[in-house]
């Protein structure tokens, strides 16, 4: 019995030491957890540091024989308080993160959390139950009574146990870091900053055209909402995956509120978040957000292969994936611009056969092939005004560009090679670009570059973003549909050999 009580004391002491130091290493998270559990901020702030100090004190009391009973009693009281607090939150339908071991291990509470604390409370109760008068085995006496071989074996067992626990948590942490790195690499590649030393990351998200995974989630009023409910109005659904603890997500909330108001006739915008209802409700009320759905953890985000937050994807009105997965606030804003018809960079998505395809999105309405091309008069990089009439008598490829567009930068090497070895009969190339003269000079293209900061010319031609291009024949008439994406633009450049296409009237 004495040996069992000693093991219980050591195990509880180890648990409270890990919990106490982990919480001290993340005081902000500890205080937030207390508010998530329903404590007012005025109590949560001091308790955020008092709780880990209490846990370390209990661990200290459990080790010496003289104070072991008081340590067991303190542990029992604290664990019972944990069980009551968790039980109340679960009864109310709330599942805040337990933050039991700080950043080492934190996940939403559930009935398994209560069971785990109940086991620990039972161990503490067994220490308290015999009373203070029952002799307790001393750790120091037990160690000094061991032979050298026994002591070495015990030390080895302790080291292996600790290293196994440490390795397990390191693997879990590395898994989370790898997901973040993959997301970061994807965003860098999308911005055209991919490093040759890094492997090309797999594009996250489901393939465009795939069936969107169905789901049923509670909203902030605990009413169940399904994907079919969101699609019921016959509009595409703009799903945004978020987290109440994600700072970039918080920074996007004003945008989401504005989009829900301005795009109500075009899109159904839904925020799919994790965490408890109270934390999400506070943010929703503060910003006037509607349609906030709650995951238990990340189960719906994982179905949509969204590796982090914030992320967004469009589900078309027929229940299929209608866009690439946008990761990060800027990419989401660009996806919304794409969906609403504002100018943006259009993503080129690698296909399984090595070719590329473009995300299908609504396009601006422009002149049709055979119609007279809209005239323009724009400054070049030296400030000289250039107009479309200057190119009359020769075929011209008008390429809409943005030097900060990652998809434009992806096709830049192929465009340079095309300029260096221009096919016979290829059209003149004119770039109509956003950005400053300096940023456009840095791309080092030989062709004429004209500046149009407001993308007005692109809209006039029916271009919806960059890179995109249209072919104009020698008579000044539209000779092609708008080509979208690097491969389509370069393919259109070769159309200049087709005199039949260029002679369209």
C-alpha positions in Angstrom: 0.0 0.0 0.0 2.8 2.4 0.9 4.5 1.7 -2.5 1.2 2.4 -4.3 0.7 5.7 -2.4 4.3 6.7 -3.3 3.8 6.0 -7.0 0.5 8.0 -6.9 2.3 10.9 -5.2 5.1 10.9 -7.8 2.7 10.7 -10.7 0.4 13.5 -9.5 3.5 15.6 -8.7 4.8 15.1 -12.2 1.4 16.0 -13.7 1.1 19.2 -11.7 4.7 20.2 -12.4 4.2 19.9 -16.1 0.8 21.6 -16.0 2.2 24.5 -13.8 5.3 25.2 -15.9 3.4 24.9 -19.2 0.8 27.4 -18.1 3.5 29.8 -16.8 5.1 29.6 -20.2 1.8 30.7 -21.9 0.1 33.1 -19.4 -1.9 34.8 -22.1 -3.4 31.4 -23.2 -4.0 30.5 -19.5 -6.0 33.7 -18.9 -7.9 33.3 -22.1 -8.9 29.8 -21.2 -10.3 31.0 -17.9 -12.5 33.6 -19.7 -13.5 30.9 -22.2 -14.7 28.8 -19.2 -17.0 31.7 -18.2 -14.9 33.6 -15.6 -15.1 37.4 -15.8 -11.9 39.0 -17.0 -11.4 40.7 -13.6 -10.9 37.2 -12.0 -9.3 35.5 -15.0 -6.3 37.8 -15.1 -5.0 37.2 -11.6 -6.1 33.5 -11.6 -4.1 33.0 -14.8 -0.9 33.2 -12.8 -2.3 32.0 -9.5 -3.5 28.7 -10.9 -0.1 27.5 -12.2 1.6 28.6 -9.0 -1.0 26.6 -7.0 -0.3 23.5 -9.2 3.5 23.9 -8.6 2.8 24.3 -4.8 0.7 21.1 -4.8 3.5 19.2 -6.6 6.0 20.5 -3.9 3.7 19.3 -1.1 3.2 15.8 -2.6 6.9 15.0 -2.6 7.9 15.2 1.1 6.3 12.7 3.5 5.5 15.4 6.1 3.3 17.4 3.7 2.1 14.6 1.3 -1.4 14.4 2.9 -1.9 18.1 2.5 -0.7 17.9 -1.0 -3.1 15.1 -1.8 -6.0 17.1 -0.2 -5.1 20.2 -2.2 -4.9 18.2 -5.4 -8.3 16.5 -4.7 -10.0 19.9 -4.2 -8.4 21.5 -7.3 -9.3 18.5 -9.5 -12.9 18.4 -8.3 -13.1 22.1 -9.2 -11.8 21.3 -12.6 -14.4 18.5 -13.0 -17.3 20.8 -11.9 -16.2 23.6 -14.2 -15.8 21.3 -17.2 -19.1 19.6 -16.5 -21.0 23.0 -16.3 -19.5 24.1 -19.7 -20.4 20.8 -21.4 -23.9 21.0 -20.0 -24.3 24.4 -21.5 -23.0 23.2 -24.8 -19.6 24.9 -24.6 -16.3 23.2 -25.4 -13.5 25.6 -24.6 -9.9 24.5 -25.0 -8.8 22.9 -21.7 -5.2 24.3 -21.9 -4.4 21.7 -19.3 -0.7 21.5 -20.2 -0.3 24.9 -21.9 0.9 24.8 -25.5 2.3 21.3 -25.0 -1.3 19.8 -25.1 -4.4 21.8 -25.6 -7.7 20.7 -27.1 -11.4 21.3 -26.6 -12.8 19.8 -23.4 -15.1 16.8 -23.6 -16.3 13.9 -21.4 -12.9 12.2 -21.8 -11.4 15.3 -20.1 -13.7 14.8 -17.2 -12.8 11.1 -17.0 -9.1 11.9 -17.0 -9.5 14.4 -14.2 -11.6 11.9 -12.3 -8.8 9.3 -12.5 -6.4 11.9 -11.1 -8.9 12.8 -8.4 -9.2 9.1 -7.4 -5.5 8.9 -7.0 -5.5 12.1 -4.8 -8.4 10.6 -2.8 -6.4 7.4 -2.1 -3.6 9.5 -0.7 -6.0 11.4 1.5 -8.2 8.5 2.6 -5.8 6.7 5.0 -5.4 10.0 7.0 -2.3 11.7 8.3 -1.6 9.0 10.9 -0.9 6.3 8.3 2.9 6.0 7.7 3.9 6.8 4.2 6.9 5.5 2.3 9.6 8.1 1.9 11.1 8.6 -1.5 14.5 9.4 -0.1 14.5 6.3 2.1 13.4 4.1 -0.7 16.1 5.5 -3.0 18.8 5.1 -0.4 17.6 1.5 0.3 18.1 0.4 -3.3 21.1 -1.4 -4.6 23.2 0.2 -7.3 21.7 -1.9 -10.0 18.1 -1.2 -8.8 18.8 2.5 -8.7 20.3 2.5 -12.2 17.3 0.6 -13.5 14.9 3.0 -11.9 16.8 6.0 -13.3 16.8 4.4 -16.7 13.1 3.7 -16.6 12.4 7.3 -15.6 14.6 8.6 -18.4 13.0 6.4 -21.1 9.5 7.3 -19.9 10.3 11.1 -20.0 12.0 10.8 -23.4 9.0 8.9 -24.8 6.6 11.5 -23.5 8.8 14.3 -24.9 9.2 12.5 -28.3 5.5 12.0 -28.6 4.8 15.7 -28.0 7.6 16.8 -30.3 6.2 14.7 -33.1 2.7 16.3 -32.6 4.3 19.8 -32.5 6.3 19.0 -35.7 3.2 17.9 -37.4 1.5 21.3 -36.7 4.7 23.1 -37.8 4.8 21.1 -41.1 1.2 22.1 -41.8 2.1 25.8 -41.2 5.2 25.5 -43.4 3.2 23.9 -46.3 0.7 26.7 -46.0 3.5 29.4 -46.0 5.3 27.8 -49.0 2.0 27.7 -50.9 1.5 31.4 -50.2 5.0 32.3 -51.2 4.7 30.4 -54.4 1.4 32.1 -55.1 3.2 35.4 -54.6 5.9 34.4 -57.1 8.6 34.1 -54.4 9.2 30.4 -54.6 12.7 29.3 -53.8 14.5 26.8 -56.1 15.9 25.1 -53.0 12.4 24.3 -51.7 10.3 21.5 -53.1 7.1 22.7 -54.9 4.4 22.3 -52.3 1.2 20.5 -53.2 -1.7 22.8 -53.9 -3.9 22.6 -50.8 -7.6 22.2 -51.1 -10.0 20.1 -53.2 -9.9 20.0 -57.0 -12.1 22.5 -58.8 -15.2 20.6 -59.9 -15.1 18.0 -57.2 -18.2 17.5 -55.1 -18.1 19.7 -52.0 -18.1 17.6 -48.7 -21.5 18.0 -47.0 -21.6 19.1 -43.4 -24.0 19.9 -40.6 -22.9 22.5 -38.0 -24.6 24.5 -35.3 -24.7 28.3 -35.6 -24.4 30.7 -32.7 -28.0 29.9 -31.7 -27.3 26.2 -31.7 -29.5 25.7 -34.8 -28.1 23.0 -37.2 -27.1 24.4 -40.6 -26.1 22.2 -43.6 -24.3 23.0 -46.8 -27.6 22.4 -48.6 -29.2 25.1 -46.4 -26.5 27.5 -47.4 -27.1 26.6 -51.1 -30.8 26.9 -50.9 -30.9 30.4 -52.4 -29.2 29.2 -55.5 -26.1 31.3 -55.0 -22.5 30.2 -54.6 -21.3 29.8 -51.0 -18.1 31.6 -49.9 -16.8 29.5 -47.0 -14.2 31.1 -44.7 -12.4 28.9 -42.2 -11.4 30.8 -39.1 -10.3 30.5 -35.5 -11.1 32.9 -32.7 -7.4 32.8 -31.5 -6.1 33.6 -35.0 -4.9 37.3 -35.3 -5.1 37.4 -39.1 -8.6 36.0 -38.9 -9.6 38.8 -36.5 -8.1 41.4 -38.9 -10.4 40.0 -41.6 -13.6 40.2 -39.7 -14.5 43.8 -40.8 -14.0 42.7 -44.4 -16.3 39.7 -43.9 -19.0 41.9 -42.4 -18.7 44.3 -45.4 -18.8 41.4 -47.9 -21.8 39.9 -46.3 -23.6 43.2 -46.7 -22.3 44.2 -50.2 -22.3 40.8 -51.9 -25.6 39.5 -50.5 -27.2 39.3 -53.9 -24.2 37.4 -55.4 -22.9 35.1 -52.6 -23.8 33.4 -49.4 -20.9 34.0 -47.1 -20.4 31.7 -44.1 -17.7 31.7 -41.4 -16.8 28.2 -40.3 -15.0 28.7 -37.0 -13.8 26.5 -34.1 -13.8 27.2 -30.3 -16.7 27.9 -28.0 -19.8 29.7 -28.9 -19.1 32.6 -26.5 -15.8 33.6 -27.9 -17.2 33.5 -31.5 -20.4 35.2 -30.5 -18.5 38.1 -28.9 -16.6 38.7 -32.1 -19.7 38.3 -34.3 -21.7 40.8 -32.2 -18.8 43.3 -32.2 -18.5 43.2 -36.0 -22.1 42.5 -37.0 -21.3 39.1 -38.5 -24.0 36.7 -39.7 -23.9 33.0 -40.5 -21.2 31.8 -38.1 -21.0 28.0 -37.9 -19.0 26.1 -35.2 -16.8 23.1 -35.7 -15.9 20.9 -32.7 -12.3 21.2 -33.8 -11.2 21.3 -37.4 -13.3 18.4 -38.9 -14.9 20.4 -41.7 -11.7 22.3 -42.5 -9.9 19.0 -42.9 -12.7 17.6 -45.2 -12.0 20.6 -47.4 -8.2 20.1 -47.0 -7.7 23.5 -45.5 -4.4 23.3 -43.6 -4.7 26.4 -41.5 -6.5 29.7 -40.9 -7.7 31.9 -42.4 -8.6 30.0 -45.5 -11.5 30.2 -48.0 -13.1 28.4 -50.9 -16.1 28.9 -53.1 -18.8 26.2 -53.4 -20.8 26.7 -56.6 -24.6 26.6 -56.6 -24.6 23.0 -57.9 -22.6 21.8 -54.8 -19.2 21.5 -56.4 -15.8 23.2 -55.6 -15.8 26.4 -57.6 -12.4 27.9 -56.8 -8.9 27.1 -55.6 -8.4 27.2 -51.8 -7.2 30.7 -50.8 -4.9 30.7 -47.8 -4.2 33.9 -45.9 -6.0 37.2 -45.7 -4.6 38.7 -48.9 -5.4 35.5 -50.9 -8.9 35.5 -49.5 -9.4 39.2 -50.4 -8.3 38.4 -53.9 -10.6 35.4 -54.1 -13.5 37.7 -53.1 -12.5 40.2 -55.7 -12.5 37.5 -58.2 -15.9 36.3 -57.2 -17.4 39.8 -57.1 -15.8 40.9 -60.5 -13.2 43.3 -59.2 -9.7 43.2 -60.7 -7.4 40.6 -59.2 -4.6 38.1 -60.0 -6.0 34.9 -61.4 -4.6 31.7 -60.1 -3.0 29.2 -62.4 -3.6 25.7 -61.0 -1.3 22.8 -61.9 -3.1 19.8 -63.4 -2.2 16.2 -63.1 -0.8 16.1 -66.7 1.6 18.9 -66.2 -0.6 21.5 -67.9 -2.3 24.3 -66.2 -5.9 25.3 -65.9 -7.6 28.5 -64.7 -10.2 28.7 -61.9 -13.5 29.3 -63.5 -15.0 32.6 -62.3 -17.4 35.3 -63.6 -15.7 37.4 -66.3 -16.3 41.1 -67.2 -18.3 41.5 -70.4 -16.2 42.9 -73.2 -16.4 43.2 -77.0 -16.8 40.0 -78.9 -14.4 38.7 -81.6 -15.0 40.8 -84.8 -16.0 43.9 -83.0 -14.0 47.1 -82.9 -11.4 47.0 -80.1 -11.9 49.7 -77.4 -9.5 52.6 -78.0 -7.0 53.6 -75.3 -4.3 56.3 -74.7 -1.9 55.5 -71.9 1.6 56.6 -70.8 4.6 54.3 -71.3 7.4 54.0 -68.8 9.0 57.3 -69.9 5.7 59.2 -69.8 5.1 59.3 -73.5 1.5 58.8 -74.5 0.7 55.7 -76.6 -2.6 54.8 -78.2 -4.1 51.7 -79.9 -4.2 53.6 -83.2 -0.4 53.6 -83.3 -0.5 49.8 -83.9 -3.0 49.9 -86.8 -1.8 47.8 -89.7 -0.2 45.1 -87.6 -1.6 42.4 -85.2 -1.2 43.2 -81.5 -1.4 41.1 -78.4 -2.6 43.3 -75.5 -1.5 41.7 -72.2 -3.0 42.9 -68.9 -0.3 42.7 -66.2 0.6 43.5 -62.6 4.2 43.4 -61.4 3.0 42.3 -58.0 0.9 39.5 -59.4 2.5 36.2 -58.5 0.9 34.4 -61.5 2.3 37.0 -63.8 5.8 36.5 -62.4 5.4 32.7 -62.8 5.1 33.2 -66.6 7.8 35.8 -66.9 10.6 33.4 -67.8 8.5 31.9 -70.6 7.6 35.4 -71.8 11.2 36.5 -71.9 12.1 33.4 -73.9 9.2 34.1 -76.3 10.5 37.6 -76.8 14.0 36.3 -77.5 12.8 33.8 -80.1 9.6 35.3 -81.4 7.7 33.0 -83.8 7.4 34.1 -87.4 4.3 36.2 -87.8 3.8 36.7 -84.0 1.9 39.8 -83.0 3.4 42.9 -81.4 3.2 42.6 -77.6 1.8 45.5 -75.6 1.6 45.2 -71.8 -1.0 47.3 -70.0 0.1 47.1 -66.4 -0.7 48.4 -63.0 2.1 49.4 -60.5 4.8 52.1 -60.8 7.1 52.7 -63.7 10.0 51.5 -61.5 8.4 48.2 -60.6 7.5 47.6 -64.3 11.0 48.4 -65.5 12.3 45.7 -63.1 10.6 43.0 -65.1 13.0 43.7 -68.0 10.7 43.0 -70.9 11.6 44.4 -74.4 8.0 45.0 -75.3 6.1 48.2 -74.8 4.7 48.7 -71.3 1.8 51.1 -70.7 0.6 52.1 -67.2 -3.1 51.9 -66.2 -3.3 52.1 -62.4 -7.1 51.7 -62.2 -7.3 48.7 -64.6 -9.9 50.6 -66.6 -8.6 49.4 -70.0 -8.7 45.8 -68.8 -12.3 46.1 -67.9 -13.1 47.7 -71.2 -11.7 44.6 -73.0 -13.5 42.2 -70.7 -10.5 41.2 -68.7 -11.2 40.1 -65.2 -7.7 40.1 -63.8 -4.0 39.4 -64.4 -2.4 37.8 -66.4 -4.9 37.9 -69.2 -4.7 38.9 -72.9 -6.6 39.6 -76.0 -5.5 39.6 -79.7 -6.3 42.6 -82.0 -6.0 42.2 -85.7 -4.4 44.7 -88.2 -7.7 46.4 -88.7 -8.2 47.2 -85.0 -10.8 44.5 -84.3 -11.0 41.9 -81.6 -9.5 38.6 -82.9 -9.8 36.3 -79.9 -11.6 35.7 -76.7 -9.8 36.9 -73.5 -7.1 34.4 -72.7 -6.6 33.8 -68.9 -3.5 32.5 -67.3 0.1 32.2 -68.4 -0.2 29.1 -70.7 -3.3 30.5 -72.4 -1.6 33.9 -73.0 1.5 32.3 -74.5 -0.7 30.1 -76.7 -2.6 33.2 -77.9 0.8 34.7 -78.9 1.2 31.9 -81.4 -2.2 32.6 -82.9 -0.5 35.5 -84.7 0.6 32.9 -87.3 -3.0 32.2 -88.1 -3.8 34.9 -90.8 -7.4 33.6 -90.9 -8.0 34.6 -87.3 -6.3 38.0 -87.8 -8.5 38.9 -90.8 -11.7 38.6 -88.8 -14.1 41.5 -89.6 
